[in-house]
Amino acid sequence: MDFSESQLERYSRHIILKDVGIEGQEKILKSKILIVGAGGLGAPAALYLAAAGVGTLGIVDSDLVDTSNLQRQIIHFTPDVGREKVISAKEKISQINPDVKVITYKERLYSGNIKEAIKDYDFIIDGTDNFPAKFLINDACVLSKKPFSHGGILRFDGQTLTYTPGNACYRCLFKTPPPRDAVPTCSQAGILGAIAGMLGTIQAAEALKFIIDKGKLLTNRLLIFNALDMEFRTVKFNKNPDCPICGKKPTITELIDEEQPVCDLKKKNEN
């Protein structure tokens, strides 16, 4: 593709990078990435992917902006309170980079629509805040052979892994959702706002590395950090041959909707 003078200037810091260059930036501009959740994780991921020049960004979220979101969901501003998150996010993305095409989905993904939602995208970012959604995204991506980044945050902690076809998936580590009420939500236990930014930008970096096919992804590795002590560690794990969806004899061959925990005081996207 031919880069305009404006694009050469905008992406100059990518273009001069040895492992990106013109070829890598062209891949980014042609890429399609879907972000599920325009909240704490999806907000920084969307901003950095837009700035990087991702050609098409899909944003999935059915919620409205709430005042309590503003402490960490940095793509939303005070005047956006009460507005649809997908519309608020689209406006900011378009202001950052007019090169980016934004497709919005004001809906919740479930077993009946998620395969259709992810089918045209190169990479999926899980920015959701509940376990049923995380397991659904994992299962849909495994069955559809789609790479994705998992992310989870609570209090001062974050964890993330990247799945690509043939490698270990989320269910290889966590076979089923935890028991009802076993894990508190951010609205119950709290979250340091910057933690969301730390993890969301890691997810954006993983997506870009996948698109340009450079570096070592967090496949077969779970990155865990505690920002209170600023300690990071990586746990290596292998693909589980008994995994119910990607193992040798899978028992999950069709998508299912896991039971939604009922411990959240406010049924909002508080992650």
VEXLO-75637 format. One record per residue (C-alpha): residue number from 1; x, z, y. Coordinates in nm, 3 decimals. Last residue first. Layout:
// residues N
SITE   lummi      east        up     north
SITE     NUM         X         Z         Y
...
//
This chain:
// residues 271
SITE   lummi      east        up     north
SITE     271    -1.398     3.505    -0.415
SITE     270    -1.725     3.629    -0.264
SITE     269    -1.939     3.332    -0.367
SITE     268    -2.269     3.510    -0.322
SITE     267    -2.510     3.698    -0.544
SITE     266    -2.456     4.024    -0.362
SITE     265    -2.415     4.343    -0.564
SITE     264    -2.222     4.164    -0.839
SITE     263    -2.238     4.350    -1.171
SITE     262    -2.484     4.118    -1.342
SITE     261    -2.244     3.920    -1.562
SITE     260    -2.370     3.564    -1.619
SITE     259    -2.417     3.472    -1.987
SITE     258    -2.206     3.173    -2.089
SITE     257    -2.355     2.830    -2.030
SITE     256    -2.267     2.601    -2.320
SITE     255    -2.085     2.271    -2.340
SITE     254    -2.070     2.094    -2.674
SITE     253    -1.803     2.100    -2.944
SITE     252    -1.729     2.470    -2.938
SITE     251    -1.637     2.573    -3.293
SITE     250    -1.303     2.398    -3.282
SITE     249    -1.110     2.364    -3.609
SITE     248    -0.749     2.292    -3.515
SITE     247    -0.779     2.466    -3.180
SITE     246    -0.888     2.322    -2.845
SITE     245    -1.239     2.471    -2.818
SITE     244    -1.263     2.786    -3.030
SITE     243    -0.888     2.851    -3.014
SITE     242    -0.769     2.922    -3.368
SITE     241    -0.452     2.712    -3.336
SITE     240    -0.380     2.900    -3.011
SITE     239    -0.157     2.695    -2.781
SITE     238     0.141     2.908    -2.701
SITE     237     0.201     3.170    -2.436
SITE     236     0.460     3.236    -2.169
SITE     235     0.397     3.517    -1.923
SITE     234     0.538     3.461    -1.575
SITE     233     0.609     3.749    -1.343
SITE     232     0.579     3.810    -0.971
SITE     231     0.623     4.137    -0.783
SITE     230     0.538     4.183    -0.418
SITE     229     0.467     4.557    -0.466
SITE     228     0.126     4.530    -0.300
SITE     227     0.133     4.156    -0.365
SITE     226     0.092     4.190    -0.740
SITE     225     0.157     3.861    -0.915
SITE     224     0.076     3.692    -1.242
SITE     223     0.171     3.337    -1.344
SITE     222     0.035     3.251    -1.688
SITE     221     0.242     2.994    -1.875
SITE     220     0.155     2.733    -2.138
SITE     219     0.129     2.484    -1.853
SITE     218     0.227     2.621    -1.513
SITE     217     0.368     2.282    -1.411
SITE     216     0.736     2.197    -1.405
SITE     215     0.848     1.950    -1.140
SITE     214     0.733     1.598    -1.060
SITE     213     0.446     1.379    -1.174
SITE     212     0.331     1.289    -0.821
SITE     211    -0.030     1.386    -0.898
SITE     210     0.065     1.679    -1.118
SITE     209     0.297     1.822    -0.856
SITE     208     0.021     1.783    -0.597
SITE     207    -0.228     1.974    -0.812
SITE     206     0.022     2.250    -0.886
SITE     205     0.098     2.285    -0.515
SITE     204    -0.273     2.316    -0.435
SITE     203    -0.307     2.590    -0.698
SITE     202    -0.012     2.775    -0.547
SITE     201    -0.178     2.738    -0.206
SITE     200    -0.496     2.898    -0.339
SITE     199    -0.298     3.186    -0.490
SITE     198    -0.124     3.295    -0.173
SITE     197    -0.425     3.226     0.048
SITE     196    -0.654     3.436    -0.169
SITE     195    -0.400     3.718    -0.163
SITE     194    -0.398     3.696     0.218
SITE     193    -0.749     3.839     0.232
SITE     192    -0.667     4.163     0.051
SITE     191    -0.954     4.188    -0.195
SITE     190    -1.219     4.454    -0.255
SITE     189    -1.338     4.633    -0.568
SITE     188    -1.714     4.574    -0.543
SITE     187    -1.744     4.254    -0.340
SITE     186    -1.427     4.128    -0.508
SITE     185    -1.599     4.157    -0.843
SITE     184    -1.557     4.437    -1.095
SITE     183    -1.447     4.370    -1.456
SITE     182    -1.622     4.541    -1.749
SITE     181    -1.972     4.500    -1.600
SITE     180    -2.083     4.280    -1.892
SITE     179    -1.818     4.250    -2.158
SITE     178    -1.529     4.013    -2.086
SITE     177    -1.581     3.636    -2.118
SITE     176    -1.468     3.485    -2.448
SITE     175    -1.145     3.370    -2.612
SITE     174    -0.914     3.468    -2.329
SITE     173    -0.561     3.340    -2.383
SITE     172    -0.628     3.024    -2.585
SITE     171    -0.962     3.015    -2.403
SITE     170    -0.783     2.927    -2.078
SITE     169    -0.618     2.623    -2.238
SITE     168    -0.288     2.566    -2.418
SITE     167    -0.140     2.217    -2.395
SITE     166    -0.254     1.883    -2.537
SITE     165    -0.448     1.780    -2.228
SITE     164    -0.317     1.956    -1.915
SITE     163    -0.405     2.310    -1.819
SITE     162    -0.247     2.500    -1.532
SITE     161    -0.231     2.877    -1.507
SITE     160    -0.307     3.131    -1.237
SITE     159    -0.319     3.504    -1.174
SITE     158    -0.362     3.714    -0.862
SITE     157    -0.351     4.079    -0.770
SITE     156    -0.385     4.286    -0.452
SITE     155    -0.760     4.366    -0.494
SITE     154    -0.885     4.089    -0.723
SITE     153    -0.787     3.724    -0.766
SITE     152    -0.832     3.453    -1.031
SITE     151    -0.708     3.096    -1.052
SITE     150    -0.728     2.821    -1.312
SITE     149    -0.577     2.482    -1.233
SITE     148    -0.715     2.173    -1.406
SITE     147    -0.621     1.869    -1.611
SITE     146    -0.909     1.659    -1.750
SITE     145    -0.939     1.564    -2.118
SITE     144    -1.320     1.556    -2.098
SITE     143    -1.364     1.818    -2.374
SITE     142    -1.080     2.028    -2.234
SITE     141    -1.202     1.988    -1.875
SITE     140    -1.560     2.079    -1.964
SITE     139    -1.446     2.382    -2.163
SITE     138    -1.217     2.514    -1.891
SITE     137    -1.473     2.460    -1.617
SITE     136    -1.740     2.638    -1.826
SITE     135    -1.506     2.928    -1.902
SITE     134    -1.433     2.971    -1.532
SITE     133    -1.799     2.944    -1.436
SITE     132    -1.902     3.208    -1.691
SITE     131    -1.619     3.432    -1.568
SITE     130    -1.714     3.457    -1.203
SITE     129    -1.535     3.394    -0.874
SITE     128    -1.481     3.019    -0.864
SITE     127    -1.182     2.835    -0.716
SITE     126    -1.112     2.628    -1.026
SITE     125    -0.916     2.323    -0.910
SITE     124    -0.977     1.997    -1.098
SITE     123    -0.739     1.700    -1.123
SITE     122    -0.774     1.323    -1.148
SITE     121    -1.141     1.306    -1.055
SITE     120    -1.406     1.051    -1.158
SITE     119    -1.548     1.249    -1.452
SITE     118    -1.562     1.592    -1.288
SITE     117    -1.920     1.596    -1.159
SITE     116    -2.069     1.405    -1.453
SITE     115    -1.912     1.649    -1.698
SITE     114    -2.037     1.941    -1.489
SITE     113    -2.404     1.845    -1.479
SITE     112    -2.584     1.982    -1.788
SITE     111    -2.344     2.263    -1.879
SITE     110    -2.368     2.414    -1.533
SITE     109    -2.219     2.347    -1.191
SITE     108    -2.390     2.508    -0.897
SITE     107    -2.502     2.275    -0.625
SITE     106    -2.420     2.156    -0.277
SITE     105    -2.184     1.882    -0.394
SITE     104    -1.976     1.731    -0.114
SITE     103    -1.755     1.422    -0.120
SITE     102    -1.474     1.415     0.136
SITE     101    -1.266     1.103     0.198
SITE     100    -0.929     1.198     0.346
SITE      99    -0.747     0.972     0.591
SITE      98    -0.921     1.150     0.882
SITE      97    -0.689     1.448     0.830
SITE      96    -0.723     1.795     0.976
SITE      95    -1.051     1.730     1.155
SITE      94    -1.202     1.569     0.847
SITE      93    -1.099     1.870     0.637
SITE      92    -1.254     2.109     0.888
SITE      91    -1.587     1.924     0.892
SITE      90    -1.598     1.894     0.514
SITE      89    -1.544     2.267     0.470
SITE      88    -1.835     2.359     0.698
SITE      87    -2.057     2.106     0.521
SITE      86    -1.962     2.237     0.177
SITE      85    -2.010     2.597     0.288
SITE      84    -2.365     2.536     0.404
SITE      83    -2.428     2.709     0.735
SITE      82    -2.538     3.070     0.788
SITE      81    -2.208     3.173     0.946
SITE      80    -2.029     2.857     1.060
SITE      79    -1.989     2.977     1.422
SITE      78    -1.748     3.246     1.290
SITE      77    -1.515     2.995     1.123
SITE      76    -1.493     2.869     0.765
SITE      75    -1.180     2.706     0.617
SITE      74    -1.012     3.044     0.615
SITE      73    -1.216     3.201     0.337
SITE      72    -1.025     3.531     0.362
SITE      71    -1.187     3.774     0.610
SITE      70    -1.449     3.512     0.703
SITE      69    -1.643     3.552     0.379
SITE      68    -1.797     3.885     0.487
SITE      67    -1.978     3.703     0.768
SITE      66    -2.153     3.481     0.514
SITE      65    -2.119     3.103     0.486
SITE      64    -2.396     2.954     0.272
SITE      63    -2.361     2.899    -0.100
SITE      62    -2.403     2.602    -0.337
SITE      61    -2.038     2.503    -0.363
SITE      60    -1.854     2.197    -0.495
SITE      59    -1.602     2.013    -0.277
SITE      58    -1.465     1.673    -0.383
SITE      57    -1.150     1.559    -0.208
SITE      56    -1.059     1.192    -0.206
SITE      55    -0.734     1.034    -0.086
SITE      54    -0.517     1.345    -0.090
SITE      53    -0.322     1.325     0.234
SITE      52    -0.104     1.635     0.222
SITE      51    -0.304     1.790     0.508
SITE      50    -0.619     1.751     0.302
SITE      49    -0.452     1.910     0.001
SITE      48    -0.333     2.197     0.220
SITE      47    -0.673     2.263     0.373
SITE      46    -0.862     2.225     0.044
SITE      45    -0.635     2.467    -0.142
SITE      44    -0.659     2.718     0.142
SITE      43    -1.042     2.715     0.125
SITE      42    -1.083     2.673    -0.252
SITE      41    -0.916     3.004    -0.331
SITE      40    -1.113     3.231    -0.098
SITE      39    -1.432     3.026    -0.098
SITE      38    -1.521     2.658    -0.115
SITE      37    -1.576     2.674    -0.492
SITE      36    -1.499     2.398    -0.741
SITE      35    -1.233     2.178    -0.585
SITE      34    -1.222     1.821    -0.716
SITE      33    -0.912     1.608    -0.663
SITE      32    -0.894     1.229    -0.634
SITE      31    -0.558     1.060    -0.581
SITE      30    -0.481     0.734    -0.401
SITE      29    -0.322     0.898    -0.096
SITE      28    -0.126     1.132    -0.322
SITE      27     0.007     0.845    -0.531
SITE      26     0.116     0.665    -0.213
SITE      25     0.291     0.981    -0.101
SITE      24     0.484     0.987    -0.428
SITE      23     0.596     0.626    -0.394
SITE      22     0.696     0.666    -0.030
SITE      21     0.913     0.967    -0.107
SITE      20     0.810     1.260    -0.325
SITE      19     1.099     1.396    -0.532
SITE      18     1.369     1.316    -0.275
SITE      17     1.167     1.455     0.015
SITE      16     1.195     1.224     0.316
SITE      15     0.846     1.086     0.254
SITE      14     0.688     1.429     0.233
SITE      13     0.818     1.541     0.571
SITE      12     0.725     1.201     0.715
SITE      11     0.360     1.226     0.608
SITE      10     0.206     1.223     0.955
SITE       9     0.474     0.997     1.105
SITE       8     0.453     0.734     0.835
SITE       7     0.074     0.766     0.846
SITE       6     0.064     0.699     1.220
SITE       5     0.293     0.400     1.185
SITE       4     0.057     0.262     0.924
SITE       3     0.156     0.264     0.560
SITE       2     0.108    -0.054     0.359
SITE       1     0.000     0.000     0.000
//
